Amino acid sequence: ASGYAEDETGGLIDAGLIASLNEKLAGFHADSGRDIHIIAAMTTDGREIEEVAEEMRAERSADALIYVAGADQALAIVGEGLDEAFTTDAEVAMIAHFEEDELAEGLSSGADALIARLGN
C-alpha cells in the first residue's frame, strides 16, 4: 500500500486524481486519526466484492475502505460502524457519477461521504 488511494488498474486512473485523493485522505487522517482508503482495481477475479474489500481493509488496518472493480462494475464500501443505509446511499451517489464517466467526482463523493461520517 503506497498511500490512502491506490490505482491497481495498471495506470488507467489519472495520477493527479490519485494524488488529490491521497492529499485529502492524509489530511483527514492528520485531523482525526482515522484512516480511509480507496482502491481502484479492474476485477475481483470472481470473488464477492465485499469480501475482497474487507480483506484489503484488514491488510491496511483502515477504519473504512472503498473498493472499486471497474471491469466488474462493482463497488463496496466497508468499515467499522458503517450501516447498510449509509453505505447504500454513498454507493448510489458514487455510481451516479461513474455512469456519467465522472470517475474523479465519483471517488471524491465516496471519500467525502466517509469523511463526513467518520469525522463525527
TIVO-2410 file (N, C-alpha, C; in nm, 3 decimals):
# residues 120
REC num residu      c1      c2      c3 atome chaine
REC   1      A   0.084  -0.118   0.000     N      A
REC   1      A   0.000   0.000   0.000    CA      A
REC   1      A   0.088   0.123   0.000     C      A
REC   2      S   0.078   0.200  -0.107     N      A
REC   2      S   0.163   0.318  -0.120    CA      A
REC   2      S   0.101   0.444  -0.064     C      A
REC   3      G  -0.028   0.442  -0.039     N      A
REC   3      G  -0.094   0.560   0.013    CA      A
REC   3      G  -0.237   0.528   0.049     C      A
REC   4      Y  -0.315   0.632   0.068     N      A
REC   4      Y  -0.455   0.612   0.104    CA      A
REC   4      Y  -0.539   0.576  -0.019     C      A
REC   5      A  -0.500   0.628  -0.134     N      A
REC   5      A  -0.569   0.596  -0.259    CA      A
REC   5      A  -0.471   0.520  -0.348     C      A
REC   6      E  -0.517   0.409  -0.403     N      A
REC   6      E  -0.429   0.323  -0.481    CA      A
REC   6      E  -0.493   0.288  -0.615     C      A
REC   7      D  -0.413   0.297  -0.719     N      A
REC   7      D  -0.456   0.257  -0.853    CA      A
REC   7      D  -0.397   0.120  -0.881     C      A
REC   8      E  -0.481   0.018  -0.879     N      A
REC   8      E  -0.436  -0.118  -0.911    CA      A
REC   8      E  -0.489  -0.159  -1.048     C      A
REC   9      T  -0.517  -0.060  -1.133     N      A
REC   9      T  -0.570  -0.089  -1.267    CA      A
REC   9      T  -0.460  -0.097  -1.371     C      A
REC  10      G  -0.336  -0.075  -1.330     N      A
REC  10      G  -0.227  -0.073  -1.427    CA      A
REC  10      G  -0.210   0.065  -1.489     C      A
REC  11      G  -0.251   0.167  -1.417     N      A
REC  11      G  -0.229   0.303  -1.463    CA      A
REC  11      G  -0.343   0.366  -1.540     C      A
REC  12      L  -0.462   0.307  -1.535     N      A
REC  12      L  -0.577   0.363  -1.608    CA      A
REC  12      L  -0.634   0.488  -1.540     C      A
REC  13      I  -0.598   0.508  -1.416     N      A
REC  13      I  -0.651   0.623  -1.343    CA      A
REC  13      I  -0.546   0.732  -1.341     C      A
REC  14      D  -0.591   0.854  -1.365     N      A
REC  14      D  -0.502   0.968  -1.370    CA      A
REC  14      D  -0.424   0.981  -1.239     C      A
REC  15      A  -0.291   0.995  -1.251     N      A
REC  15      A  -0.206   1.006  -1.132    CA      A
REC  15      A  -0.242   1.129  -1.049     C      A
REC  16      G  -0.287   1.234  -1.115     N      A
REC  16      G  -0.328   1.354  -1.043    CA      A
REC  16      G  -0.448   1.329  -0.954     C      A
REC  17      L  -0.541   1.247  -1.001     N      A
REC  17      L  -0.658   1.211  -0.920    CA      A
REC  17      L  -0.614   1.134  -0.796     C      A
REC  18      I  -0.526   1.037  -0.815     N      A
REC  18      I  -0.476   0.957  -0.702    CA      A
REC  18      I  -0.405   1.048  -0.602     C      A
REC  19      A  -0.323   1.140  -0.652     N      A
REC  19      A  -0.250   1.233  -0.565    CA      A
REC  19      A  -0.347   1.322  -0.487     C      A
REC  20      S  -0.451   1.370  -0.555     N      A
REC  20      S  -0.551   1.456  -0.491    CA      A
REC  20      S  -0.625   1.380  -0.380     C      A
REC  21      L  -0.665   1.258  -0.409     N      A
REC  21      L  -0.734   1.176  -0.309    CA      A
REC  21      L  -0.641   1.146  -0.191     C      A
REC  22      N  -0.514   1.116  -0.221     N      A
REC  22      N  -0.418   1.089  -0.114    CA      A
REC  22      N  -0.403   1.211  -0.023     C      A
REC  23      E  -0.398   1.329  -0.083     N      A
REC  23      E  -0.384   1.452  -0.006    CA      A
REC  23      E  -0.506   1.473   0.085     C      A
REC  24      K  -0.625   1.454   0.028     N      A
REC  24      K  -0.749   1.471   0.105    CA      A
REC  24      K  -0.755   1.371   0.220     C      A
REC  25      L  -0.725   1.245   0.192     N      A
REC  25      L  -0.737   1.141   0.294    CA      A
REC  25      L  -0.625   1.150   0.398     C      A
REC  26      A  -0.507   1.195   0.357     N      A
REC  26      A  -0.398   1.216   0.453    CA      A
REC  26      A  -0.433   1.332   0.547     C      A
REC  27      G  -0.494   1.437   0.493     N      A
REC  27      G  -0.537   1.549   0.575    CA      A
REC  27      G  -0.641   1.506   0.677     C      A
REC  28      F  -0.736   1.423   0.633     N      A
REC  28      F  -0.838   1.371   0.725    CA      A
REC  28      F  -0.772   1.289   0.834     C      A
REC  29      H  -0.675   1.204   0.797     N      A
REC  29      H  -0.606   1.122   0.897    CA      A
REC  29      H  -0.534   1.211   0.998     C      A
REC  30      A  -0.466   1.315   0.948     N      A
REC  30      A  -0.393   1.406   1.037    CA      A
REC  30      A  -0.488   1.476   1.135     C      A
REC  31      D  -0.606   1.512   1.087     N      A
REC  31      D  -0.704   1.583   1.171    CA      A
REC  31      D  -0.777   1.491   1.268     C      A
REC  32      S  -0.806   1.369   1.225     N      A
REC  32      S  -0.895   1.282   1.302    CA      A
REC  32      S  -0.829   1.157   1.359     C      A
REC  33      G  -0.715   1.118   1.303     N      A
REC  33      G  -0.653   0.992   1.343    CA      A
REC  33      G  -0.718   0.870   1.280     C      A
REC  34      R  -0.813   0.892   1.189     N      A
REC  34      R  -0.886   0.782   1.125    CA      A
REC  34      R  -0.836   0.762   0.983     C      A
REC  35      D  -0.831   0.638   0.940     N      A
REC  35      D  -0.781   0.602   0.807    CA      A
REC  35      D  -0.893   0.560   0.715     C      A
REC  36      I  -0.900   0.626   0.600     N      A
REC  36      I  -0.990   0.586   0.492    CA      A
REC  36      I  -0.902   0.554   0.371     C      A
REC  37      H  -0.926   0.440   0.309     N      A
REC  37      H  -0.850   0.402   0.191    CA      A
REC  37      H  -0.946   0.382   0.073     C      A
REC  38      I  -0.894   0.408  -0.047     N      A
REC  38      I  -0.968   0.386  -0.171    CA      A
REC  38      I  -0.879   0.301  -0.261     C      A
REC  39      I  -0.933   0.192  -0.312     N      A
REC  39      I  -0.860   0.108  -0.406    CA      A
REC  39      I  -0.942   0.096  -0.533     C      A
REC  40      A  -0.880   0.131  -0.644     N      A
REC  40      A  -0.942   0.113  -0.775    CA      A
REC  40      A  -0.870  -0.001  -0.845     C      A
REC  41      A  -0.944  -0.105  -0.877     N      A
REC  41      A  -0.888  -0.223  -0.941    CA      A
REC  41      A  -0.972  -0.256  -1.064     C      A
REC  42      M  -0.929  -0.354  -1.139     N      A
REC  42      M  -1.004  -0.395  -1.256    CA      A
REC  42      M  -1.113  -0.496  -1.221     C      A
REC  43      T  -1.076  -0.594  -1.136     N      A
REC  43      T  -1.169  -0.705  -1.112    CA      A
REC  43      T  -1.143  -0.767  -0.975     C      A
REC  44      T  -1.241  -0.839  -0.926     N      A
REC  44      T  -1.226  -0.916  -0.803    CA      A
REC  44      T  -1.192  -1.062  -0.835     C      A
REC  45      D  -1.172  -1.091  -0.961     N      A
REC  45      D  -1.143  -1.228  -1.006    CA      A
REC  45      D  -1.251  -1.326  -0.963     C      A
REC  46      G  -1.377  -1.282  -0.972     N      A
REC  46      G  -1.489  -1.370  -0.943    CA      A
REC  46      G  -1.526  -1.381  -0.797     C      A
REC  47      R  -1.454  -1.313  -0.710     N      A
REC  47      R  -1.485  -1.317  -0.566    CA      A
REC  47      R  -1.589  -1.210  -0.532     C      A
REC  48      E  -1.655  -1.226  -0.420     N      A
REC  48      E  -1.751  -1.127  -0.372    CA      A
REC  48      E  -1.676  -0.999  -0.340     C      A
REC  49      I  -1.726  -0.886  -0.389     N      A
REC  49      I  -1.652  -0.760  -0.371    CA      A
REC  49      I  -1.643  -0.720  -0.224     C      A
REC  50      E  -1.746  -0.746  -0.145     N      A
REC  50      E  -1.740  -0.710  -0.002    CA      A
REC  50      E  -1.629  -0.789   0.068     C      A
REC  51      E  -1.613  -0.916   0.029     N      A
REC  51      E  -1.509  -0.999   0.088    CA      A
REC  51      E  -1.370  -0.943   0.054     C      A
REC  52      V  -1.350  -0.908  -0.072     N      A
REC  52      V  -1.222  -0.851  -0.115    CA      A
REC  52      V  -1.197  -0.718  -0.042     C      A
REC  53      A  -1.300  -0.635  -0.034     N      A
REC  53      A  -1.287  -0.505   0.032    CA      A
REC  53      A  -1.250  -0.522   0.179     C      A
REC  54      E  -1.314  -0.615   0.248     N      A
REC  54      E  -1.282  -0.638   0.389    CA      A
REC  54      E  -1.139  -0.688   0.406     C      A
REC  55      E  -1.092  -0.775   0.316     N      A
REC  55      E  -0.954  -0.821   0.323    CA      A
REC  55      E  -0.858  -0.705   0.306     C      A
REC  56      M  -0.885  -0.618   0.209     N      A
REC  56      M  -0.799  -0.502   0.183    CA      A
REC  56      M  -0.802  -0.407   0.303     C      A
REC  57      R  -0.918  -0.390   0.364     N      A
REC  57      R  -0.931  -0.303   0.481    CA      A
REC  57      R  -0.849  -0.358   0.597     C      A
REC  58      A  -0.856  -0.490   0.618     N      A
REC  58      A  -0.780  -0.553   0.727    CA      A
REC  58      A  -0.630  -0.542   0.703     C      A
REC  59      E  -0.586  -0.563   0.579     N      A
REC  59      E  -0.444  -0.552   0.546    CA      A
REC  59      E  -0.389  -0.413   0.577     C      A
REC  60      R  -0.473  -0.311   0.562     N      A
REC  60      R  -0.430  -0.172   0.580    CA      A
REC  60      R  -0.467  -0.117   0.718     C      A
REC  61      S  -0.532  -0.199   0.800     N      A
REC  61      S  -0.581  -0.154   0.931    CA      A
REC  61      S  -0.659  -0.024   0.917     C      A
REC  62      A  -0.742  -0.016   0.813     N      A
REC  62      A  -0.819   0.105   0.784    CA      A
REC  62      A  -0.950   0.106   0.861     C      A
REC  63      D  -0.994   0.227   0.895     N      A
REC  63      D  -1.126   0.241   0.957    CA      A
REC  63      D  -1.235   0.216   0.854     C      A
REC  64      A  -1.209   0.257   0.729     N      A
REC  64      A  -1.306   0.236   0.620    CA      A
REC  64      A  -1.231   0.225   0.488     C      A
REC  65      L  -1.293   0.157   0.392     N      A
REC  65      L  -1.230   0.138   0.262    CA      A
REC  65      L  -1.335   0.134   0.153     C      A
REC  66      I  -1.303   0.200   0.043     N      A
REC  66      I  -1.384   0.194  -0.078    CA      A
REC  66      I  -1.307   0.109  -0.177     C      A
REC  67      Y  -1.373   0.008  -0.233     N      A
REC  67      Y  -1.310  -0.079  -0.333    CA      A
REC  67      Y  -1.395  -0.073  -0.459     C      A
REC  68      V  -1.331  -0.032  -0.569     N      A
REC  68      V  -1.399  -0.023  -0.697    CA      A
REC  68      V  -1.332  -0.120  -0.793     C      A
REC  69      A  -1.411  -0.209  -0.853     N      A
REC  69      A  -1.360  -0.302  -0.954    CA      A
REC  69      A  -1.424  -0.263  -1.088     C      A
REC  70      G  -1.351  -0.187  -1.167     N      A
REC  70      G  -1.407  -0.126  -1.288    CA      A
REC  70      G  -1.462  -0.223  -1.390     C      A
REC  71      A  -1.384  -0.324  -1.425     N      A
REC  71      A  -1.429  -0.418  -1.528    CA      A
REC  71      A  -1.550  -0.499  -1.480     C      A
REC  72      D  -1.560  -0.518  -1.349     N      A
REC  72      D  -1.673  -0.592  -1.292    CA      A
REC  72      D  -1.795  -0.501  -1.270     C      A
REC  73      Q  -1.774  -0.370  -1.283     N      A
REC  73      Q  -1.876  -0.271  -1.250    CA      A
REC  73      Q  -1.930  -0.298  -1.110     C      A
REC  74      A  -1.835  -0.312  -1.016     N      A
REC  74      A  -1.870  -0.344  -0.878    CA      A
REC  74      A  -1.803  -0.245  -0.784     C      A
REC  75      L  -1.869  -0.222  -0.672     N      A
REC  75      L  -1.825  -0.123  -0.575    CA      A
REC  75      L  -1.865  -0.170  -0.436     C      A
REC  76      A  -1.776  -0.151  -0.339     N      A
REC  76      A  -1.810  -0.182  -0.200    CA      A
REC  76      A  -1.748  -0.077  -0.109     C      A
REC  77      I  -1.823  -0.038  -0.008     N      A
REC  77      I  -1.774   0.048   0.099    CA      A
REC  77      I  -1.788  -0.032   0.227     C      A
REC  78      V  -1.675  -0.052   0.295     N      A
REC  78      V  -1.676  -0.131   0.417    CA      A
REC  78      V  -1.606  -0.052   0.528     C      A
REC  79      G  -1.647  -0.079   0.651     N      A
REC  79      G  -1.581  -0.014   0.763    CA      A
REC  79      G  -1.654  -0.036   0.892     C      A
REC  80      E  -1.584  -0.008   1.000     N      A
REC  80      E  -1.642  -0.022   1.133    CA      A
REC  80      E  -1.749   0.083   1.153     C      A
REC  81      G  -1.864   0.041   1.201     N      A
REC  81      G  -1.970   0.133   1.235    CA      A
REC  81      G  -2.045   0.193   1.117     C      A
REC  82      L  -2.026   0.139   0.999     N      A
REC  82      L  -2.099   0.188   0.882    CA      A
REC  82      L  -2.221   0.100   0.860     C      A
REC  83      D  -2.339   0.160   0.868     N      A
REC  83      D  -2.459   0.081   0.850    CA      A
REC  83      D  -2.494   0.071   0.701     C      A
REC  84      E  -2.582  -0.023   0.671     N      A
REC  84      E  -2.616  -0.051   0.532    CA      A
REC  84      E  -2.682   0.068   0.464     C      A
REC  85      A  -2.763   0.144   0.535     N      A
REC  85      A  -2.828   0.261   0.475    CA      A
REC  85      A  -2.725   0.364   0.431     C      A
REC  86      F  -2.625   0.387   0.516     N      A
REC  86      F  -2.519   0.483   0.480    CA      A
REC  86      F  -2.441   0.434   0.358     C      A
REC  87      T  -2.395   0.308   0.363     N      A
REC  87      T  -2.311   0.259   0.252    CA      A
REC  87      T  -2.391   0.255   0.123     C      A
REC  88      T  -2.517   0.218   0.130     N      A
REC  88      T  -2.600   0.216   0.009    CA      A
REC  88      T  -2.613   0.356  -0.050     C      A
REC  89      D  -2.642   0.456   0.034     N      A
REC  89      D  -2.653   0.594  -0.014    CA      A
REC  89      D  -2.523   0.642  -0.077     C      A
REC  90      A  -2.412   0.615  -0.011     N      A
REC  90      A  -2.282   0.659  -0.063    CA      A
REC  90      A  -2.250   0.589  -0.194     C      A
REC  91      E  -2.278   0.460  -0.203     N      A
REC  91      E  -2.252   0.385  -0.326    CA      A
REC  91      E  -2.339   0.435  -0.440     C      A
REC  92      V  -2.466   0.464  -0.413     N      A
REC  92      V  -2.557   0.514  -0.517    CA      A
REC  92      V  -2.505   0.648  -0.570     C      A
REC  93      A  -2.459   0.736  -0.481     N      A
REC  93      A  -2.406   0.865  -0.523    CA      A
REC  93      A  -2.281   0.847  -0.610     C      A
REC  94      M  -2.194   0.755  -0.571     N      A
REC  94      M  -2.073   0.729  -0.650    CA      A
REC  94      M  -2.109   0.674  -0.787     C      A
REC  95      I  -2.200   0.578  -0.790     N      A
REC  95      I  -2.239   0.513  -0.917    CA      A
REC  95      I  -2.300   0.615  -1.012     C      A
REC  96      A  -2.377   0.710  -0.959     N      A
REC  96      A  -2.436   0.813  -1.045    CA      A
REC  96      A  -2.327   0.890  -1.120     C      A
REC  97      H  -2.217   0.919  -1.052     N      A
REC  97      H  -2.104   0.987  -1.119    CA      A
REC  97      H  -2.036   0.893  -1.220     C      A
REC  98      F  -2.015   0.768  -1.180     N      A
REC  98      F  -1.948   0.673  -1.269    CA      A
REC  98      F  -2.027   0.655  -1.399     C      A
REC  99      E  -2.159   0.652  -1.388     N      A
REC  99      E  -2.242   0.634  -1.507    CA      A
REC  99      E  -2.231   0.753  -1.602     C      A
REC 100      E  -2.187   0.868  -1.552     N      A
REC 100      E  -2.166   0.987  -1.636    CA      A
REC 100      E  -2.019   1.002  -1.674     C      A
REC 101      D  -1.941   0.895  -1.656     N      A
REC 101      D  -1.796   0.897  -1.682    CA      A
REC 101      D  -1.723   1.002  -1.600     C      A
REC 102      E  -1.769   1.022  -1.478     N      A
REC 102      E  -1.709   1.118  -1.387    CA      A
REC 102      E  -1.639   1.041  -1.275     C      A
REC 103      L  -1.525   0.980  -1.309     N      A
REC 103      L  -1.453   0.897  -1.213    CA      A
REC 103      L  -1.406   0.979  -1.094     C      A
REC 104      A  -1.344   1.093  -1.120     N      A
REC 104      A  -1.290   1.175  -1.011    CA      A
REC 104      A  -1.401   1.217  -0.915     C      A
REC 105      E  -1.512   1.262  -0.971     N      A
REC 105      E  -1.624   1.307  -0.888    CA      A
REC 105      E  -1.682   1.191  -0.808     C      A
REC 106      G  -1.689   1.073  -0.870     N      A
REC 106      G  -1.742   0.956  -0.800    CA      A
REC 106      G  -1.655   0.916  -0.683     C      A
REC 107      L  -1.525   0.907  -0.706     N      A
REC 107      L  -1.435   0.868  -0.598    CA      A
REC 107      L  -1.432   0.975  -0.489     C      A
REC 108      S  -1.433   1.102  -0.530     N      A
REC 108      S  -1.433   1.211  -0.432    CA      A
REC 108      S  -1.561   1.211  -0.349     C      A
REC 109      S  -1.675   1.183  -0.412     N      A
REC 109      S  -1.800   1.183  -0.337    CA      A
REC 109      S  -1.800   1.071  -0.232     C      A
REC 110      G  -1.742   0.958  -0.266     N      A
REC 110      G  -1.732   0.849  -0.169    CA      A
REC 110      G  -1.641   0.886  -0.053     C      A
REC 111      A  -1.526   0.946  -0.086     N      A
REC 111      A  -1.433   0.990   0.018    CA      A
REC 111      A  -1.499   1.095   0.107     C      A
REC 112      D  -1.568   1.191   0.046     N      A
REC 112      D  -1.633   1.297   0.124    CA      A
REC 112      D  -1.742   1.241   0.216     C      A
REC 113      A  -1.818   1.143   0.168     N      A
REC 113      A  -1.921   1.081   0.250    CA      A
REC 113      A  -1.860   1.013   0.372     C      A
REC 114      L  -1.751   0.941   0.350     N      A
REC 114      L  -1.685   0.873   0.463    CA      A
REC 114      L  -1.622   0.972   0.559     C      A
REC 115      I  -1.561   1.078   0.505     N      A
REC 115      I  -1.503   1.181   0.592    CA      A
REC 115      I  -1.611   1.243   0.680     C      A
REC 116      A  -1.725   1.275   0.618     N      A
REC 116      A  -1.835   1.335   0.696    CA      A
REC 116      A  -1.884   1.237   0.803     C      A
REC 117      R  -1.893   1.109   0.769     N      A
REC 117      R  -1.946   1.009   0.861    CA      A
REC 117      R  -1.848   0.979   0.973     C      A
REC 118      L  -1.721   0.960   0.940     N      A
REC 118      L  -1.623   0.919   1.040    CA      A
REC 118      L  -1.565   1.037   1.117     C      A
REC 119      G  -1.585   1.157   1.066     N      A
REC 119      G  -1.530   1.275   1.131    CA      A
REC 119      G  -1.610   1.318   1.252     C      A
REC 120      N  -1.725   1.259   1.272     N      A
REC 120      N  -1.811   1.298   1.386    CA      A
REC 120      N  -1.763   1.239   1.515     C      A
***
